[in-house]
């Protein structure tokens, strides 16, 4: 069988499964999700064994720290995967939900009903927890999912997928609701992107190069997640201790993920007081600072920032720092250099907070909180299928409801159009 034929069969099986999934009861889906969570806990030793093989190969290949960090199935990651599935089970089921209804002058009653998207293809790098999160979210939303992870996580992804599929078989859910592609060649991705007859949407998760490759080659609609150039703006009225804690957490807690801060913006009025102790904290954590001329005047040892630093997604312990004149300049900087991902303001000024929320055009905007909260699990979505940085058809962390669309439903009493 050719690769094209094999990928087509995967698409066909997913489409067949989607017809059943769209009509499963909420109880059946929730029972499956609960069982999947328990099965992952029981399978933890074998999952860690599979992950160890991937980690060994990644280290031998010299993959970057950020990728190895995302690749690792630690005890805390495995616990979160199980907790996410349980939380997804507790969420309201959007499928079949009917929103506002209205009556036309001719007596027709019109409304909109939520329905699954159908078949979703996920192409992702390094993060095996996506296999579990995507499988659970798609199941709850009534969608079949085809998962194609990176070669660096193949053993981990196949092991997690096997656990989820076994639960499906045992509970009467179509096994092909969740399929993990075992082929690591780029040609497999190219063939997947041609399956417009069987796949309704492609969601790529990974580096900017992957996203642009998928977008340029796909015949299937793509929901894009470009890089995360996230900012924290420390306003003149900020509580400085709070600002230090938020800035430190946003950069250091997990620097290799897309919602980590990459640029720190500081109001000119407080920069001389705020930056020196903040720089000491960053130095102790091993963070390299790259600053504008005013930052370098306040912190003489800082490395000078280049133009490309303002739009860089470092995914590492590197931080660009810029002193700005006011809120207007901070917002202008974010609009010019940001990636529509996540931005935060630290301020005690209500008016400035509201302006920042209203005028910053990113998918998640926070007041007095770390950018690290831009995450489906943290925001109460159970998990996320990805963080969309384009506004069609979803914007920001995508949960269960974002994996549905809506159709019009119309009740009549014999009306005909004249």
N, C-alpha and C positions, 0 to 999 in steps of 0.2 A: 504494500500500500504506500502510495506517495505521501509526502508530508502534507501536501494540499488536501488530499483525500482524508488523511487522519484529522487534520484540523477541521475540515468540513463536518466530519462525523461528530466531533466534540460539540460543534455549534448546533448540529441537529438534535443531539441528545439534550442539550441545554434548553433548546426551544420546546421540545416535548415536555420536559420537566416543568417549564414555566407555566404551561397550560394547567397543570395540576396545582402548582404552588399558589397561583392566583386565586384559587377557590378553597384553599385550606382554611379551616376554622382557626380562630385566635388560640383556642385551647390546644390544638394540635401543635401549632407553631411554638407556643410557649413551653409546652412539655418537652419538645425537642431541644429548645435552647437550654432549659434547665439540665436536661440529660447531657448535653454537650459540655456544659460547664463542669459537671461531675466527672465526665469521662476524661477531660483534660487534666483534672487534678490527679486522677488515678494513673494517667499515662505520663505524668511528669518525669519519672526516671528515664523512660524510653525517649521522650521528647528531648531531654537534655543530652542524652547520648547521641541522638541524631544531630543536635545543634553543635555538639563538641566536634564532630567531623567537619562541619562547615567552618567553625571557628579556626580549627587547625589549618585547613586549606587557605582561609583568608589571611591568617598570619604569615603563612609561608609565602603567599603571593604578595605580601606587603601592602594590603589594602589600608586606606587611611583610617585614622582613629574613629572618625565620625561614623563610617560605615560599619566598622567592627562593633562599635557601641550599639548601633541600631540592630545589628545582627544577633546580639547576645540574648538568649532566653534564660535570664536569671530567675531566681525564685520569685522575685517581686514582679517580673514581667509575666510569668506564668500565672501568678495569683491574680494579676490585673486582667489577664485574658479571660479567666473563669468568671471574675466579678463582672466584667463587661457583658458577657453572655447572660448572666443572671439579671443585670440591670436592663438589658434590652428586652428580656421577657416581661419585665414589669411595666414597660412603656405602653401607652395606648397604641392599639393597632390602627394605623391610618387607612388600611385597605377597606373600601366600602363606605368610608365616612362621607356623609353628604353635608356640604356646607350650606350657605344661605340659599334659600329658594325664593323665587318671585313669580308673580302671576302677570301674564301679558293681557292686553285689552281683549284679545280673542278667547281668553279663558285658559290658554296653555299655562301650565305650571312648569317652570324651568329651574334646574339646579345643577350643581356640579358634584360628581362623585370621584373620590380618590381611587386610583387603580395602580397596580405595579407598573414599573417601566418595562419589565419583561425579562430580558437577558442582559446582564451587565458583564463586561469584560474588564478585569483589573490587571494592569501591568505595573509591577512595582519592583523596587530594588531593596535588598538587604533586610527588610523588616519582616520576619516570619510571623509576628503577632498580627500583621495585616490579614493573614490567611484566616485566622479565627474571627477577627473583628468584621471583616468583609462578609464571611460566610454567615455570621449571625445576623448582621444588619440586613443583608439581602433576603435571608429566609423570613425575617419578621415582616419585611415589606412585600413578600410574595414574589421575589425575583429569583431566577436561577443565576448563578455566578460562575464565570470561567476565570480562574486565577493563574496568572503567569508571573511567577516571581523570578528574581535574578538567579543566575547559576550559583552565586556565592551562598544562597540559602536553600538550595534544592532539597537537601536531606531533611532539613527542618520543615519546609513547606509540605513536602510529601507526607511526613509523619503526622503533622497536624491535620492535613486534609484527610488522611486515612481514619483518624479518630472521629472527625465530624461525619464522614460518609458512613461509617459503621453505625453511628447513632441513627442516621437517616434510614438505613436499611431496617434496623430493629424496630423503629417506630412508625413505619409505613409512609415516611416522607420519601419522595423520589431521590434515589441516591445521586442522580446527576444534577440535583439542585446545587451541588458544590463539586466542581471539577478543578483539579490542579494539573496544569500541563506539565508533563515530565520532561519536555524537550527544551534544552537550554539554548539552542541556536537562535540567532537573530532572525533567521528565515521563518521560524515558527511565529515570531511576533508579526512579521510582515504578512504572513498568511492569515493570522488572526484578525488583522486590521482590514482584511478584504471581505470579512463575513457579514456584509450588510444585510443579507437575507435572514440571518439568525441572531445577530447581536444588535441590541437597541442603542447602547451607549458604551463608550470606552472611557475608563478613568485611569489615567497614568499617575503613579506616585513615585517620585524619585528626583533625580537631579534635573537641572534645566535642559541638559542635552537630551535626556530621555523624553522629556515632555515635547520638545520641539521635533524630535524624530517621529514620535507617534502622531503628532498633529499634522505633520507634512505628508505622512504616508497613509493615513486612515481614510477609508471610505465610510466608516461608521462615525456618527457624531462623537466629539470628544469634550469631556469636562476637564478643563486644564487646571493644574496646580503648579504654577511657576514658583520661582525661588521665594524664600521668606526673608526679605530684607526688613526686619522689624526694628522699630524705634521706641525709645523711652525719652519723653521730654520732661525735664525737671523745671517746673515753672518757678517764678520768683517767690511765690507764696508757699512753696512746698514745705512740708515738714521734712527737715533734712535727714533725720534718722530714718523715717519712712522711705525717703527717696533712696538712701543708701541701701536699705534692705531690698527694696524692689529692684533696683538696678543690678545689685549683686546676684540676686536670684535669677533675673532674666538672662544674665550672661553666663553664670557659672554653674547653675544647678544641673544643666544638661546642654552643653554648648553645641552638640552635634545634631540638633533637631531644628526643624524649620521655624518654630516659634520662639527660638532664642533671640535675644536682642543682638543686633549687629551694629547699630549706631546709637550713641547716647548724645542727646541734645540738651544743653544746659543754658538757662537764662543768664545773660551777662551779669545781672545784678548779684546773683548768688554764686557765680562760678568760682571766684577767688576763695570763698569759704567752703564750698561743697567739693570741689575737685581734689584738693590735696588729700583729705582723709579717704575719699572714694578711691583715689589712685593707689593709696597704700593697701586698701583691702583687695583691690584687683591684683596688685603686685604679689601679695601673699598667696593668691590663688593661681599665679602663673599666667595672668592675662597680659598680653602685649597690647599697649595702647598706641593708636595712630591718630594724632590730633591736628586740628586746624591751627593757624598761627597764634590765635589768642589762647588756645589750649596749651600750646608749646611755651607761650610766655609765662603762664601760670605754673606749668609743669615742665621745666627746662629739659628733663630727661626723656620726654615723650618723643616718639618717632613721628616725623611729619607725614600727614596724610596726603595721598595723591588723589586726583579726581576719581579714579576708579574705586577707591576705598568707599566712597559714599554710596555706591550701588552694589557693593560686594556682599555676597552671602558666604561668610567665612566658614561656618559650621565648625568652629574651632575657638580656642581661647585667644581670640584677636578681637579688638573692639575699636571702632572708629568713634572719635569724640569731637563734637563741634559746639562751640559757644555761639548762641544766637541772640539777637537783640531783643526779641519779644515773641509772643505767641504767633503772630503773623509769619515771622521768618521761619519758625519751627514748622508750621503747617506747610509753608511753601517748600521747604526742604523735603518733607515727607512726600508731598505730591510729585516733586521732581525726581526723587531718587528711590522712592519706595516701590514695593511690588504688590500693593493692595492686599497684603497679608494681615499683619497685626501691629497696632501701635498703642502706646500707653502714655498718659499724662499723669504726673504727680503734682497735685495742686490743692490748695485750700480755697481757691477762688471759684465759687459756683459758676459765675458767668464764663470764665475761661474753660472750665470743665465742659459746660454745655456747648460752647463754641467748638471745642476739640471734637466732641462726639458728633456734632452736626456737620462739620466741615472737612474732617479727615475722611477720605473716600475708601478706606480699607475695609476688609471683610469682618474684622473684629477690632473694636476700639474700646479701650479700658480706661477707667479713672481710678487712680490709686491702687493698682494691682499689677502684678507681673504679667508680661506677655506670655509666660509659660502656661497661662490658663486658657489660651486659645487652643482648645483640644476638646473633641467630642465628649469624652468621658468626663472631663472636668466641668463641662457646661451642661451636664445632665442628659446627654444624648445616648448614653450607654457606651458608645464608641463612635468612631467616625470612619467613613469610607474614604475620606480625603478632605483636604481643605481647598475649596475652589477659590481661585483668585480671579475668575471671570464671572460675570453676573448672569450668564445663561448656562444651565437653568437654575443654578443654585449659587450662593455666595457665602464663603466661610466654611466652617466645619459642617460636613454633611452627615446627618443622621438618618433615621428610618424614614421620616416624612419626606426628606429630600430624594429618596429613592422611589418615590411615587410621582405620578402625574395625575391629571384629572380629565374626566370626560363629561360632556353635557348629558343630563338626563331630562327627559321631557314627558310630562303627563298630559294627555289630552282626553277629550270626550267626543271624538269624532270630527275634529276640525280638519278642514282642507284649505289649502291656500288658494286665494283668488287673484 
